[in-house]
Structure formats: structure tokens, C-alpha cells
């Protein structure tokens, strides 16, 4: 008869208690997002396992950081709560994985505000002018050694779906005016979560907090940022050492260009 030591049994019990408590916390947290209209299309358990492997996060621009409104002389903008959210997200993933995540904006247009945000927040870069975003993704894979299952992508429209299909965590920004598109995405299983907020309502902040919550690191992120801890200062130094690259498509070639 197999004999199990009391010490080993206690260890197993503690492990299971921690696991059950974590699942309870995640369930409670997911209700907060559902309460603001967020919709989980993949179970939180699966999303958790994928988030724990994240090495890269990609954001579309128009309709994600904003509502996509533009004029002849004005481009689409961003909001500070979203910008701050990307900082907390990167800090959280750095704490979670031990690596600084690769962060790119991938857009089909030329958006000066996107360039400015990438410079200010020291993103790894911006891929712009890509009518086929999958080509930007393939370039990023080659340059950064990124595996598709290690990526998250925040998106909002048809142009994004070929890229979304390749990513491990697909986060769609809600737009009430697109019920058929939303239905199509659900039917084709091209999103794991649909935000409750729209692009003009800080959807990026919602996405960032969702990942931090499912990664079970949001309290640590907030507490260390409040304290301006040594860990946060170390992260900040690593972040500020990043110089963004700006990548576009010229004919069939993907090229790095100077800051537009």
C-alpha cells in the first residue's frame, strides 16, 4: 500500500487551496468586466494559461485607442488612461514572465499620434501603412522571434482579422454599430473577449486591466507603482532604454524608416 507522508499531503492540500482561491478570485474579477458589458468568448482558465506565456502585445490604432474620427487636418488621438494602462500592462507582464514584452502598434494608416505615443512610452515600434497586417506580423516574427501563441492583439475591424487569427489572445473592441461584424467574429471564433467599452471610452485601459487581472498581478502592479518600488524603477529603466522602430510597406518590401 502506497504511503504518503503527512508533510507531502499538507503540501498538496496547500497547493489545491491556493488553486481554488485563485479560481474564485478570477471568477469574481471576471464578473466585474461582465458588469460593464465585457463578453468572454473563451473560458477564463484558457485565457489565463495563454496570458502566462505572453511575450508580445499588438494594438490596432483607429477604433481601438480612439473612436476613429478624423479630419483633413487632424488625426485620431489617444487618451491618457489608455496610455497609462499600457505602462501598467507592460510592468505586469515583466513581473509575470521576467521578460520585457514586445509592444507594437499595427495600423493600416499614417497616424502621427500613434508615432508620438510610441516615442513617449517607448514602445518597440509602429508598423504603419499595412493594408495586409499579416505581413507586419510575419516581419515581427522574423525580427523578434515571436511565436504566435505568445501574442495578444487588440483590434476592431475586418482588416484586423487575418492577424487576429494568428494570435494567442484576441481582444476585440466593441462597436455597437457593427452587429453583423460582431456576429461574424463570434461564429468564426476570432476573438476571446469583446470589450464592454468602445474605442472612444478607454477600451485599451479595459484590455490592459483584463490581462493584469487574469495574470493575477494587478494588485502587485498597482501597489509597486504607488510605492515607486525598486522593481518598478528597474522596469522603468529597461523601458526607457527602448528606441522605437517605424516600419512600413513599400511595394512588396517591408522596410524600417526614420521617425515619420
PAVEX-315829 format. One record per residue (C-alpha): residue number from 1; x, y, z. Coordinates in steps of 0.2 Angstrom, whole numbers, plus 5000, padded with zeros to 4 digits. Example, Ala and Ser with C-alpha at 12.3 -4.5 7.8 and 13.67 -1.06 7.14 Angstrom:
2
{1; {5062; 4978; 5039}},
{2; {5068; 4995; 5036}},
% end
This chain:
260
{1; {5000; 5000; 5000}},
{2; {5007; 5017; 4995}},
{3; {5011; 5028; 5010}},
{4; {5010; 5047; 5008}},
{5; {5019; 5057; 5021}},
{6; {5009; 5070; 5031}},
{7; {5021; 5084; 5025}},
{8; {5018; 5079; 5007}},
{9; {4999; 5078; 5010}},
{10; {5000; 5096; 5018}},
{11; {5009; 5102; 5003}},
{12; {4996; 5095; 4991}},
{13; {4982; 5102; 5001}},
{14; {4990; 5120; 5002}},
{15; {4993; 5119; 4983}},
{16; {4974; 5115; 4980}},
{17; {4968; 5128; 4992}},
{18; {4979; 5141; 4983}},
{19; {4972; 5135; 4966}},
{20; {4954; 5135; 4972}},
{21; {4956; 5153; 4979}},
{22; {4964; 5159; 4963}},
{23; {4950; 5152; 4953}},
{24; {4937; 5160; 4965}},
{25; {4947; 5177; 4963}},
{26; {4947; 5176; 4944}},
{27; {4928; 5172; 4944}},
{28; {4925; 5187; 4955}},
{29; {4936; 5198; 4944}},
{30; {4928; 5192; 4928}},
{31; {4911; 5197; 4934}},
{32; {4917; 5215; 4936}},
{33; {4921; 5215; 4917}},
{34; {4905; 5207; 4913}},
{35; {4896; 5220; 4923}},
{36; {4902; 5234; 4911}},
{37; {4897; 5224; 4896}},
{38; {4913; 5214; 4893}},
{39; {4910; 5197; 4885}},
{40; {4921; 5181; 4887}},
{41; {4921; 5170; 4872}},
{42; {4934; 5159; 4879}},
{43; {4935; 5152; 4896}},
{44; {4945; 5162; 4909}},
{45; {4955; 5147; 4913}},
{46; {4961; 5145; 4895}},
{47; {4964; 5164; 4894}},
{48; {4975; 5163; 4910}},
{49; {4986; 5149; 4903}},
{50; {4989; 5160; 4887}},
{51; {4992; 5176; 4896}},
{52; {5005; 5167; 4907}},
{53; {5015; 5164; 4891}},
{54; {5013; 5182; 4883}},
{55; {5029; 5189; 4876}},
{56; {5021; 5202; 4864}},
{57; {5006; 5214; 4863}},
{58; {5000; 5222; 4847}},
{59; {4987; 5236; 4846}},
{60; {4977; 5242; 4831}},
{61; {4975; 5261; 4832}},
{62; {4959; 5268; 4824}},
{63; {4944; 5262; 4833}},
{64; {4955; 5255; 4847}},
{65; {4964; 5269; 4855}},
{66; {4950; 5281; 4849}},
{67; {4933; 5281; 4840}},
{68; {4942; 5283; 4823}},
{69; {4936; 5300; 4820}},
{70; {4947; 5310; 4808}},
{71; {4948; 5326; 4798}},
{72; {4958; 5333; 4784}},
{73; {4970; 5342; 4796}},
{74; {4968; 5332; 4812}},
{75; {4972; 5314; 4815}},
{76; {4964; 5302; 4828}},
{77; {4970; 5304; 4846}},
{78; {4973; 5294; 4861}},
{79; {4968; 5296; 4880}},
{80; {4980; 5296; 4895}},
{81; {4970; 5282; 4904}},
{82; {4974; 5271; 4889}},
{83; {4992; 5276; 4889}},
{84; {4994; 5273; 4907}},
{85; {4986; 5256; 4905}},
{86; {4999; 5251; 4893}},
{87; {5013; 5255; 4905}},
{88; {5004; 5245; 4919}},
{89; {5002; 5231; 4907}},
{90; {5020; 5230; 4902}},
{91; {5025; 5231; 4920}},
{92; {5014; 5217; 4925}},
{93; {5020; 5206; 4911}},
{94; {5038; 5209; 4915}},
{95; {5034; 5204; 4933}},
{96; {5024; 5189; 4927}},
{97; {5036; 5182; 4914}},
{98; {5053; 5190; 4919}},
{99; {5054; 5197; 4901}},
{100; {5050; 5215; 4894}},
{101; {5035; 5212; 4882}},
{102; {5037; 5217; 4864}},
{103; {5024; 5231; 4861}},
{104; {5019; 5237; 4843}},
{105; {5005; 5247; 4836}},
{106; {5000; 5240; 4819}},
{107; {4990; 5251; 4808}},
{108; {4984; 5252; 4790}},
{109; {4986; 5271; 4791}},
{110; {4998; 5285; 4794}},
{111; {4994; 5291; 4812}},
{112; {5005; 5304; 4819}},
{113; {4998; 5302; 4837}},
{114; {5002; 5284; 4836}},
{115; {5020; 5288; 4832}},
{116; {5020; 5301; 4847}},
{117; {5013; 5288; 4859}},
{118; {5026; 5275; 4854}},
{119; {5040; 5288; 4856}},
{120; {5034; 5294; 4873}},
{121; {5030; 5277; 4880}},
{122; {5045; 5268; 4872}},
{123; {5035; 5255; 4863}},
{124; {5046; 5244; 4852}},
{125; {5038; 5252; 4837}},
{126; {5024; 5256; 4825}},
{127; {5020; 5246; 4809}},
{128; {5010; 5258; 4798}},
{129; {5003; 5259; 4781}},
{130; {5000; 5240; 4781}},
{131; {4984; 5235; 4771}},
{132; {4988; 5217; 4775}},
{133; {4993; 5217; 4793}},
{134; {4998; 5199; 4792}},
{135; {5014; 5205; 4783}},
{136; {5018; 5216; 4798}},
{137; {5016; 5201; 4809}},
{138; {5027; 5190; 4799}},
{139; {5041; 5203; 4799}},
{140; {5039; 5204; 4818}},
{141; {5040; 5186; 4820}},
{142; {5057; 5185; 4810}},
{143; {5064; 5201; 4819}},
{144; {5059; 5196; 4837}},
{145; {5057; 5178; 4837}},
{146; {5039; 5179; 4842}},
{147; {5028; 5163; 4842}},
{148; {5010; 5166; 4838}},
{149; {5003; 5158; 4854}},
{150; {5014; 5171; 4864}},
{151; {5005; 5186; 4857}},
{152; {4990; 5197; 4861}},
{153; {4981; 5208; 4849}},
{154; {4968; 5222; 4852}},
{155; {4958; 5225; 4836}},
{156; {4941; 5232; 4830}},
{157; {4938; 5228; 4811}},
{158; {4938; 5217; 4796}},
{159; {4956; 5222; 4791}},
{160; {4962; 5215; 4808}},
{161; {4955; 5198; 4807}},
{162; {4969; 5189; 4797}},
{163; {4981; 5194; 4810}},
{164; {4969; 5191; 4825}},
{165; {4968; 5173; 4818}},
{166; {4986; 5170; 4821}},
{167; {4987; 5177; 4839}},
{168; {4986; 5168; 4856}},
{169; {4974; 5181; 4864}},
{170; {4962; 5190; 4853}},
{171; {4954; 5206; 4861}},
{172; {4940; 5214; 4851}},
{173; {4935; 5232; 4854}},
{174; {4916; 5233; 4854}},
{175; {4907; 5244; 4842}},
{176; {4888; 5245; 4843}},
{177; {4886; 5250; 4825}},
{178; {4893; 5233; 4819}},
{179; {4881; 5219; 4824}},
{180; {4885; 5209; 4809}},
{181; {4904; 5210; 4810}},
{182; {4902; 5205; 4829}},
{183; {4892; 5190; 4824}},
{184; {4904; 5185; 4811}},
{185; {4919; 5186; 4823}},
{186; {4909; 5175; 4836}},
{187; {4904; 5162; 4823}},
{188; {4922; 5161; 4816}},
{189; {4929; 5161; 4834}},
{190; {4941; 5175; 4830}},
{191; {4940; 5184; 4847}},
{192; {4942; 5178; 4865}},
{193; {4935; 5193; 4873}},
{194; {4924; 5208; 4867}},
{195; {4926; 5224; 4877}},
{196; {4912; 5232; 4886}},
{197; {4920; 5249; 4882}},
{198; {4921; 5256; 4864}},
{199; {4936; 5264; 4856}},
{200; {4931; 5281; 4862}},
{201; {4928; 5275; 4880}},
{202; {4945; 5269; 4885}},
{203; {4944; 5251; 4879}},
{204; {4963; 5250; 4879}},
{205; {4963; 5253; 4898}},
{206; {4949; 5239; 4900}},
{207; {4960; 5227; 4890}},
{208; {4976; 5231; 4900}},
{209; {4967; 5228; 4916}},
{210; {4959; 5212; 4910}},
{211; {4976; 5205; 4906}},
{212; {4983; 5211; 4923}},
{213; {4968; 5203; 4932}},
{214; {4969; 5186; 4923}},
{215; {4988; 5186; 4926}},
{216; {4984; 5189; 4944}},
{217; {4996; 5203; 4946}},
{218; {4986; 5219; 4946}},
{219; {4987; 5222; 4965}},
{220; {5006; 5220; 4964}},
{221; {5007; 5231; 4949}},
{222; {4996; 5245; 4957}},
{223; {5005; 5244; 4974}},
{224; {5023; 5244; 4967}},
{225; {5018; 5259; 4956}},
{226; {5011; 5268; 4971}},
{227; {5027; 5265; 4981}},
{228; {5038; 5268; 4966}},
{229; {5047; 5252; 4971}},
{230; {5064; 5247; 4966}},
{231; {5056; 5234; 4955}},
{232; {5046; 5247; 4946}},
{233; {5061; 5258; 4944}},
{234; {5071; 5244; 4937}},
{235; {5057; 5241; 4924}},
{236; {5056; 5259; 4920}},
{237; {5075; 5260; 4916}},
{238; {5073; 5245; 4904}},
{239; {5058; 5253; 4896}},
{240; {5066; 5270; 4893}},
{241; {5081; 5261; 4885}},
{242; {5069; 5255; 4871}},
{243; {5070; 5265; 4855}},
{244; {5055; 5263; 4844}},
{245; {5057; 5257; 4826}},
{246; {5045; 5263; 4812}},
{247; {5041; 5250; 4799}},
{248; {5030; 5252; 4783}},
{249; {5027; 5243; 4767}},
{250; {5034; 5249; 4751}},
{251; {5028; 5239; 4737}},
{252; {5031; 5221; 4741}},
{253; {5045; 5226; 4754}},
{254; {5044; 5229; 4772}},
{255; {5056; 5242; 4777}},
{256; {5062; 5252; 4793}},
{257; {5061; 5271; 4790}},
{258; {5066; 5286; 4801}},
{259; {5053; 5293; 4813}},
{260; {5040; 5300; 4802}},
% end
